[in-house]
Amino acid sequence: MIKKIFTISTAFILLSCMNNAQQESQNKNKELQKTTSTKATDVSYKPLNNYFVKNTVTELKENRFDSEEKFNEVFGAAPVMGEQGKPTTIDFSKESVIAFVLPETDIETKVEPISLTKDTQGNLNLNYKITKGNKQSFTTRPNFAVVINKDETGKVSLNEVK
């Protein structure tokens, strides 16, 4: 009788240990899947300052510029007085530009980048915010552009954050 109780107790303990080990293994696999498959990584960028969208441009056909020639077809430098007034320098051998341009408007409109991330499929997601103000007596082409490392490849998606 004692032998039966001992055998049953031992079997119960072994099954319990195996179950715990299996559960721990499943939990570790789930955690690994979460961290590797659903996490976007931040991509560093710097804002592009003191450039304007040329009047000849009605819309952007592409929002990524990897060459100075393509960039200069859309943008012109707009330096102003002082150290802060110099246009941002771009080294197209190492850097690319991502740009966003809204249609012409007479409403005071500010567009600004919020974040740039790379998802698990290798796509770049640039989140931006639009802030509107009062009616103006002139029109503008609200826009922004950021400079990124040329090694950051992938399809670019622009997403408005409300």
Secondary structure, DSSP 8 states (H G I E B T S, - for coil): -HHHHHHHHHHHHHHHHHHHHHHHHHHHHHHHHHHHHS--EE---EE--SEEE-TT-SS-S-SEE-SHHHHHHHEEE---SSGGGS-----TTTEEEEEEE---EEEEEEEEEEEEEE-TTS-EEEEEEEEEEEEEEEEE--EEEEEEETT--S-EEEEE--
